[in-house]
């Protein structure tokens, strides 16, 4: 038996009312849009805390509505600047006041992973107390955001607070709080409704924010943008917040959006869902082409390949031929409507990376080598920071980042974590033909593949908005595909 799916196999259950998904999605998007107007990180955090508390109390007995509301908050641009991401903050609020669900609701393998990373983190803190570190790894500019401080220069109360914030976001987030949010949807299952929730609460909000930023946002100029005639503008000011679309940050989430949308497009689900997913797929492809992220494109292709392979269990050869023809036509049409200037820019990026004189890891291998050497010198970890000040580099590898931050064991567990998730989707037996359940399994496998592969060459954790949406999609697909079968009573929504 797959340890990731233990005690989560589908089973018959009693009738339950069909929940409404419109209100939580609208409320969540309203909070996201209001954040653009507020702009101040502390005020946004307080607003998120108040709204999260109210939503938790209102929907305490309606798990799907609460989970979808929290899922939409993962796409809040404020998450990049608030100390704790708003969706994680809502999860903390719920589990502090409800005390019903806990780490025991996680799959057994996740419980073990959580215990190991926490143990590694405790060892890292204790080691930092006993070692006389002489290298200071913070800059004066970092003091503007105190949660960026590491303990490589010694431990203080300010540094501990900084690291508690990072532990909450980057360890307890994907290992505890995000899976606990979506573990609740097992109590309220309807495959079609859950699939609709994935599209409208997890895929669409982020893409809408990107579209608003590219259409109405004010481009923030930099040297690279001016050099390339503004084609690779990576930051857009929308309201009072900046939306980062730098390829290193945004590539992973766009690749995940491509895979999850593709899973809906190729499946035998309701037509309106496939039409919506097709629009999301085209939009995600467009944005990815504009950014020119080669690593994320390759990761997306790997995810799509895996989904097509898994789909052979459920789809006929005829359907495959039709789907691949339509998919190729969609990709060609998306490329055709791009302005020629953007086509030239994207082409140059791919030629630079994978052409005769290029390599996808041309500027990464030396970073990995130096970062690995630093890890061997500090195997217990020096605290969370994407930038290694003594080396002057970003590792561009999340597995090395976790190991350098919280210890070698933590890095190895994080390496194993997304790969085990992918395996759990591949090995999961969907049982009787249920198109929506099959779609959720395919979407989870594709998203997990992108995270596993792309984290080798980039930082999913460099943007808490994107990081939380990616992990939310994976865990949502995991629990939704394994939720008990229910016979929901009819109800308009």
Secondary structure, 3 states (H helix, E strand, C coil): CCHHHCCCCCCECCCCECCCCHHHHHHHHHHHHHHHHHCCHHHHHHHHHHHHHHHHHHCCCCHHHHHHHHHHHCCCHHHHCCCCCHHHHHHHHHHHHCCCCCHHHCCHHHHHHHHHHHHHHHHHHHHHHHCCCCCCCCCHHHHHCHHHCCCCCCCCHHHHHHHHHHHHHHHHHHHHHHHHHHHHHHHCCCHHHHHHHHHHHHHHHHHHHHHHHHHHCEECCCHHHHHCCCCCCCEEEECCEEEECCHHHHHHHHHHHHHHHHHHHHCCCCHHHHHHHHHHHHHHHHHHHHHCCHHHHHHHHHHHHHHHHHHCCCCCHHHHHHHHHHHHHHHHHHHHCCCHHHHHHHHHHHHHHHCCCCCCCCCCHHHHHHHHHHHHHCCCCCCCCCEECCCCEECCCHHHHHHHHHCHHHHHHHHHHHHHHHHHHHHCCCCCCCHHHHHHHHHHHHHHHHHHHHCCCCCHHHCHHHHHHHHHHHHHHHHHHHCCECCCECCCC
